[in-house]
Amino acid sequence: MMTAADVELRLRMETDPVMMAELGGPRPPEAIERAHAKSLTMAAEGRCWPLKVIPDGSPSAAGTVMVFESSHADETIFEIGWMVLPEFQNRGIMGRAVHAVLDKARAERMFGRIHAFPAVPNGPSNRICEKNGFVNLGECDFKFGGRVLRCHHWRIDVS
C-alpha cells in the first residue's frame, strides 16, 4: 500500500511529459497531491487500493497500480490504472503486477467488475489489458485530470 510519503513517486511520474503523453500531458503538482491524499482516504474506507510496485531485488518502486472507485457513463465503477517509470519499462513488470492485483481482488472478493481506460494509441497498456483477460468494450471518450481522452474501455469480472 502506498503511504503519504509515496506522493514523491506520483509527482515524479505524473509531472513527466513523456510518461504523461498518453494522458494529456503533465498534471500540476497540487492536483497530484490532492489526488494522492484522496486515494489514501479512499483506501482507509476500503474503496481504493493504491499500490506501489517494487520488483524483486529492487530497492525502489518501479511504478504504481491503483484500483479505485470512479464513475463512467453516470455509473459508479471500480477502475484500475497503472504507471511504470521509464527505467523499468519493457520488462513485463507492470503486466505481472496487474495480474497479481487481479488475483488479490478475486481472492478477497473485492470490486466485482474492474474497468480500465488506456488511451487508444497506448499499445503497451492495451496489451496489458488483453493479456490479463479484460474484454474490450470498444472506444469511448474518458475524462482524466480535467481532460477528455479517446480510450479503449476494458472490463474484467473478478467476482
ROTOR-387963 format. One line per field, with one value per atom (N, C-alpha, C): residue number from 1; x, y, z. Coordinates in steps of 0.02 Angstrom, whole numbers, plus 32768, in hexadecimal, padded with zeros to 4 digits. Layout:
# ROTOR-387963
n NUM	... .
u X	... .
v Y	... .
w Z	... .
***
This chain:
# ROTOR-387963
n 1	1	1	2	2	2	3	3	3	4	4	4	5	5	5	6	6	6	7	7	7	8	8	8	9	9	9	10	10	10	11	11	11	12	12	12	13	13	13	14	14	14	15	15	15	16	16	16	17	17	17	18	18	18	19	19	19	20	20	20	21	21	21	22	22	22	23	23	23	24	24	24	25	25	25	26	26	26	27	27	27	28	28	28	29	29	29	30	30	30	31	31	31	32	32	32	33	33	33	34	34	34	35	35	35	36	36	36	37	37	37	38	38	38	39	39	39	40	40	40	41	41	41	42	42	42	43	43	43	44	44	44	45	45	45	46	46	46	47	47	47	48	48	48	49	49	49	50	50	50	51	51	51	52	52	52	53	53	53	54	54	54	55	55	55	56	56	56	57	57	57	58	58	58	59	59	59	60	60	60	61	61	61	62	62	62	63	63	63	64	64	64	65	65	65	66	66	66	67	67	67	68	68	68	69	69	69	70	70	70	71	71	71	72	72	72	73	73	73	74	74	74	75	75	75	76	76	76	77	77	77	78	78	78	79	79	79	80	80	80	81	81	81	82	82	82	83	83	83	84	84	84	85	85	85	86	86	86	87	87	87	88	88	88	89	89	89	90	90	90	91	91	91	92	92	92	93	93	93	94	94	94	95	95	95	96	96	96	97	97	97	98	98	98	99	99	99	100	100	100	101	101	101	102	102	102	103	103	103	104	104	104	105	105	105	106	106	106	107	107	107	108	108	108	109	109	109	110	110	110	111	111	111	112	112	112	113	113	113	114	114	114	115	115	115	116	116	116	117	117	117	118	118	118	119	119	119	120	120	120	121	121	121	122	122	122	123	123	123	124	124	124	125	125	125	126	126	126	127	127	127	128	128	128	129	129	129	130	130	130	131	131	131	132	132	132	133	133	133	134	134	134	135	135	135	136	136	136	137	137	137	138	138	138	139	139	139	140	140	140	141	141	141	142	142	142	143	143	143	144	144	144	145	145	145	146	146	146	147	147	147	148	148	148	149	149	149	150	150	150	151	151	151	152	152	152	153	153	153	154	154	154	155	155	155	156	156	156	157	157	157	158	158	158	159	159	159 .
u 802A	8000	802C	8016	803B	802C	805B	8053	8057	8051	8056	809A	80CE	8111	8117	80EB	80EE	80D4	80BF	80AB	80E6	8123	815F	8163	8152	8151	811E	80E2	80AE	80C1	80E0	80F6	8129	8158	818A	816A	8138	8119	80E9	80BE	8087	8099	80D6	80ED	811C	812A	8158	8133	8147	8123	8122	8158	815B	812C	812E	8103	80B9	80AB	8065	804C	8074	8062	801F	8011	7FD1	7F98	7FA7	7F73	7F67	7F79	7F6A	7FA0	7FD9	8010	8016	804C	8059	8020	8019	7FE6	8008	7FE4	8002	800F	8048	8059	8021	7FFF	7FCA	7F90	7F82	7F4D	7F63	7FA2	7FBD	7FBB	7FCE	7FCE	7F87	7F56	7F10	7EF8	7F08	7EF3	7F12	7F51	7F72	7F51	7F44	7F23	7EDE	7EBA	7E77	7E7C	7EAF	7EB6	7EC5	7EEB	7EFA	7EBB	7E93	7E53	7E24	7E1F	7DF4	7E0D	7E4F	7E6C	7E57	7E58	7E44	7DFA	7DD3	7D8B	7D7E	7DB2	7DA9	7D91	7D99	7D81	7DBA	7DF7	7E31	7E6C	7E91	7ED0	7F07	7F29	7F61	7FA2	7FBC	7FF4	8032	806C	80A9	80C7	80E7	8103	814E	8167	81AF	81C5	81EB	8202	8231	8232	825F	82A6	82C9	830E	831A	82E5	82ED	82E3	830D	8304	82CE	82B9	8289	824D	8219	81DB	81E4	81C4	81C4	8189	8156	811A	80E1	80A5	8069	8033	8009	7FCA	7F95	7F5D	7F29	7EE5	7EBE	7E78	7E51	7E22	7DFF	7DB8	7D8E	7D49	7D4A	7D24	7D23	7CDD	7CD4	7C93	7C9E	7C6F	7C70	7C27	7C13	7BCF	7B9B	7BA5	7B77	7B6F	7BA1	7B9F	7BDE	7BD6	7C0F	7C31	7C72	7C98	7CD8	7CFC	7D40	7D6E	7DA0	7DCF	7E14	7E3B	7E82	7EAC	7EE3	7F12	7F58	7F89	7FCE	7FFD	8037	806D	80AF	80DE	811F	8155	8186	81BD	81E4	81FE	8221	8257	827E	82B5	829D	825C	8241	8212	820A	81DC	81F8	81CB	81DC	81FD	81E9	8203	81CB	818C	8153	8140	8161	8154	810B	80F3	80AF	807A	8085	8055	804F	8088	8087	8067	8074	8056	800A	7FF2	7FA9	7F8B	7FAC	7F95	7F8F	7FC2	7FC2	7F8A	7F7D	7F47	7F03	7EFA	7EBB	7EB2	7EE8	7EE5	7ED2	7EEF	7EDF	7E96	7E7C	7E36	7E08	7E1A	7DF2	7DF3	7E2F	7E36	7E10	7E0F	7DEE	7DA6	7D90	7D4C	7D3D	7D6B	7D66	7D57	7D31	7D27	7CF9	7CED	7CBF	7CDB	7CC4	7CDF	7D10	7D48	7D7B	7D82	7D83	7D89	7DCE	7DE5	7E23	7E17	7E38	7E2E	7E70	7E9A	7ED8	7EC7	7EEF	7EE6	7EED	7EC7	7EC7	7F0E	7F39	7F7C	7FAE	7F99	7FC7	7FC9	7FF0	7FF5	8008	803C	8050	8019	7FF5	7FC0	7F85	7F75	7F3F	7F52	7F92	7FA8	7FA5	7FB3	7FAD	7F65	7F36	7EEF	7EDF	7EF3	7EE4	7F03	7F42	7F65	7F49	7F2A	7F0E	7EC4	7EA8	7E65	7E2D	7E3E	7E0A	7DE6	7DA7	7D80	7D7E	7D8E	7D8C	7D45	7D28	7CE4	7CE0	7D18	7D1A	7D39	7D39	7D56	7D23	7D3D	7D12	7D3A	7D17	7D38	7D38	7D72	7D78	7D9C	7D82	7D9E	7DD4	7E0E	7E45	7E68	7E6E	7E91	7E75	7E33	7E13	7E19	7E33	7E3B	7E12	7DFC	7DD7	7E07	7E0C	7E39	7E11	7E29	7E0A	7E2B	7E03	7E1D	7DFA	7E1B	7DFA	7DDC	7D9E	7D7D	7D82	7DAA	7DB3	7D91	7D7A	7D59	7D68	7D70	7D79	7D4F	7D33	7D0B	7D39	7D42	7D6E	7D46	7D04	7CDA	7CDA .
v 7FC5	8000	803E	8070	80AF	80D4	80FF	812A	8173	81A0	81E8	81F8	81D6	81E3	81D0	81A5	818F	81C3	81FC	8232	8246	823E	824E	8223	81E3	81B6	81CE	81DF	81F6	8238	8265	82A4	8298	826B	825C	8243	8217	81FA	822A	824A	8270	82B7	82CE	830F	8305	82C7	82B7	82BA	82E7	82ED	82AD	8286	8248	8214	820C	81DB	81ED	822D	8244	8252	8242	8252	8233	81F6	81D5	81EA	8211	8226	8272	8291	82D8	8307	82ED	8318	831A	833A	833D	835D	8347	8363	8393	83C5	83F3	83CF	83DF	83BD	83BF	83F7	83FC	83CC	83C0	8390	8349	833A	82F8	82EE	8320	831C	8311	8335	832C	82E5	82CE	828B	8255	825F	822E	822B	8265	8268	8247	8254	8237	81EA	81D1	8188	8168	8189	816D	816D	81A2	81A4	816D	8166	8131	80EC	80E3	80A3	8093	80C5	80BA	80A7	80BB	80AB	806A	804A	800C	8016	8053	8061	806B	805A	8067	803C	8022	8002	8029	8057	807A	8053	8032	8004	801C	8015	8022	7FDE	7FDD	7FA0	7FA2	7F72	7F6C	7F28	7F29	7EE9	7EC4	7E82	7E59	7E72	7E7B	7E8F	7ED9	7F00	7F48	7F6D	7F9F	7FC6	7FFD	8008	803E	8027	8050	8041	804B	801F	8023	804C	8053	8076	8069	8072	8069	8045	8023	8008	801E	8036	804C	8034	8017	8008	8039	805B	8090	8099	80B3	80C3	80FF	80FA	812D	8130	8155	8154	8158	813A	813B	8132	815C	8159	815B	8188	8192	8154	8129	80ED	80EB	80D7	80CE	808C	808F	8054	8050	8019	8014	8012	803C	8045	8031	8016	8007	8032	804C	8072	8063	806D	805E	808D	8095	80BC	809A	8099	807B	80AC	80B4	80E2	80CA	80FA	80E7	80B3	80B6	8087	8040	8037	7FF4	7FDC	8004	7FF2	7FBA	7F99	7F64	7F27	7F1A	7EDF	7EB0	7EC3	7E9B	7EA4	7ED3	7EDE	7EF2	7F21	7F39	7F06	7EE0	7EAB	7E79	7E65	7E37	7E58	7E97	7EBB	7EBF	7ECF	7ED2	7E8D	7E59	7E14	7E05	7E18	7E0B	7E31	7E6E	7E96	7E76	7E5F	7E3E	7DFE	7DD7	7D9B	7DAC	7DE1	7DF7	7E0C	7E30	7E44	7E07	7DD5	7D97	7D74	7D6D	7D49	7D6C	7DAE	7DD3	7DE6	7DD0	7DDE	7E29	7E4F	7E98	7EB2	7EE5	7F0F	7EF2	7EB2	7E97	7E9E	7ED1	7EE0	7F19	7F12	7F46	7F5E	7F9F	7FBF	7FDF	7FE3	8005	802F	8069	8098	80B1	8085	809E	80C4	80F7	811E	80F0	80FE	80D4	80C8	80FC	80EF	80CF	80C2	80A7	805B	8043	7FFC	7FD2	7FE5	7FBB	7FB3	7FE7	7FE1	7FB9	7FC2	7F9A	7F50	7F40	7EFA	7EDD	7F06	7EEE	7ED9	7F00	7EEF	7EAD	7EAA	7E6E	7E30	7E33	7DF9	7DE4	7E11	7E02	7DEF	7DE6	7DCC	7DFF	7E3F	7E72	7E6B	7E7F	7E80	7EC7	7ED2	7F15	7F25	7F58	7F6D	7FA3	7FB5	7FE7	8028	8058	8099	80C6	80F5	8125	8163	819A	81D5	81CD	81DC	81D4	8210	8228	8263	824E	826E	8262	82A5	82B7	82F4	8332	8334	836D	836D	8337	8332	82F8	82FD	82C7	82A2	8261	8237	8202	81EF	81B8	8177	814B	810F	80D1	8098	8057	804B	8032	8021	7FD5	7FC1	7F7B	7F6B	7F2D	7F18	7ECF	7EBF	7E7A	7E6D	7E32	7E1F	7DF7	7E0F	7DEC	7DD1	7DCF	7DB5	7D69 .
w 8000	8000	8000	7FDB	7FDC	801D	802F	806A	8053	8082	8073	8052	8068	804D	8003	7FEB	7FA5	7F74	7F8E	7F61	7F34	7F4D	7F24	7EE6	7EEC	7EB3	7E80	7E99	7E6B	7E4B	7E71	7E54	7E1C	7E28	7DF6	7DB5	7DBC	7D81	7D5F	7D86	7D69	7D54	7D63	7D49	7D0E	7CFD	7CC7	7C84	7C56	7C16	7BEC	7BEE	7BC7	7BE5	7C27	7C47	7C41	7C3E	7C3C	7BF5	7BC2	7B7D	7B69	7B7E	7B6C	7B98	7BCC	7BFC	7BF9	7BC1	7BB8	7BD0	7BE5	7BFB	7C47	7C5F	7CA7	7CCE	7D0C	7D39	7D69	7D80	7DB1	7DF3	7E13	7E52	7E87	7E8D	7EBF	7EB0	7E70	7E5E	7E70	7E66	7E77	7EC3	7EE8	7F31	7F4B	7F2E	7F42	7F31	7EF5	7EE0	7F0C	7F1F	7F4A	7F8F	7FAC	7FED	7FE9	7FB3	7FAA	7FA5	7F81	7F7A	7FBD	7FE7	802A	8056	8051	8076	805D	801B	7FFF	8013	8017	802C	8073	809F	80E4	80E9	80B7	80B5	808E	8074	804E	8007	7FEB	7FA8	7F76	7F8B	7F60	7F78	7F48	7F57	7F34	7F55	7F36	7F46	7F14	7F1E	7EF8	7F17	7EF2	7EDE	7EA6	7E89	7E94	7EBB	7EC8	7EAE	7E78	7E5B	7E8B	7E85	7EAD	7EA4	7EDB	7EDA	7ED0	7EC8	7EBE	7F00	7F0D	7F4A	7F42	7F04	7EF9	7ED0	7ED2	7EAE	7E63	7E3D	7DF4	7DDB	7E06	7DF2	7E22	7E09	7E32	7E0D	7E33	7E1A	7E4D	7E34	7E61	7E48	7E76	7E69	7E94	7E75	7E9A	7E81	7EAE	7E9C	7E6D	7E38	7E04	7DE8	7DB2	7D90	7D45	7D21	7CD8	7CC1	7C92	7C77	7CAF	7CDF	7D17	7D43	7D44	7D6D	7D99	7DD8	7E04	7DF2	7DE6	7DD2	7DFB	7DF3	7E0D	7DD0	7DD3	7D9B	7DB2	7D84	7D91	7D63	7D7E	7D57	7D6F	7D44	7D56	7D32	7D4F	7D30	7D42	7D13	7D20	7D0A	7D35	7D26	7CE8	7CC2	7C83	7C8B	7CC1	7CC9	7CD8	7CE5	7CF2	7CBA	7C86	7C50	7C25	7C02	7BD2	7BF2	7C31	7C54	7C6A	7C5C	7C71	7CBA	7CDC	7D23	7D30	7D08	7D16	7D03	7CCF	7CBE	7CF7	7D14	7D4D	7D8A	7D95	7DCE	7DC8	7D8C	7D81	7D8D	7D74	7D7E	7DC9	7DF0	7E38	7E5B	7E46	7E64	7E54	7E17	7E04	7E2D	7E36	7E5F	7EA7	7EC2	7F06	7F0B	7ED9	7ED9	7ED7	7EB0	7EAD	7EF1	7F0E	7F4D	7F86	7F84	7FB9	7FA8	7F6D	7F55	7F59	7F3C	7F3C	7EF5	7EF0	7EB5	7E80	7E7C	7E4A	7E04	7DE1	7D9E	7DA4	7D81	7D80	7D38	7D30	7CEE	7CE6	7CA8	7C98	7C59	7C56	7C1F	7C02	7BE6	7BC8	7B87	7B79	7B3C	7AFF	7ACB	7A8F	7A75	7A70	7A55	7A86	7AC4	7AF6	7AF1	7AC0	7AB3	7AEF	7B15	7B4E	7B82	7B93	7BC5	7BAA	7B6A	7B4D	7B4B	7B3F	7B3F	7B86	7BB9	7BFE	7C0B	7BF5	7BFE	7BDA	7B9B	7B73	7B92	7BA6	7BC2	7C05	7C29	7C6B	7C69	7C2D	7C26	7C28	7C23	7C1D	7BDA	7BD7	7B99	7B81	7B41	7B24	7B10	7B31	7B24	7AEE	7AD1	7A9C	7AB2	7A84	7A93	7AB5	7ADC	7AFD	7B0E	7B1C	7B37	7B82	7BA1	7BE9	7C06	7C3E	7C5E	7C90	7C8A	7CB9	7CC6	7D04	7D16	7CF4	7CEB	7CCB	7C7F	7C63	7C1A	7C00	7BC2	7BA2	7B74	7B7F	7B58	7B31	7AF8	7AD2	7AEA	7B07	7B28	7B10	7B1C	7B18	7B5D	7B5E	7B9D	7BA6	7BD6	7BE6	7C28	7C2F	7C6E	7C7B	7CBB	7CD0	7D0F	7D14	7D4F	7D7C	7DB9	7DE9	7E24	7E1B	7E53	7E55 .
***
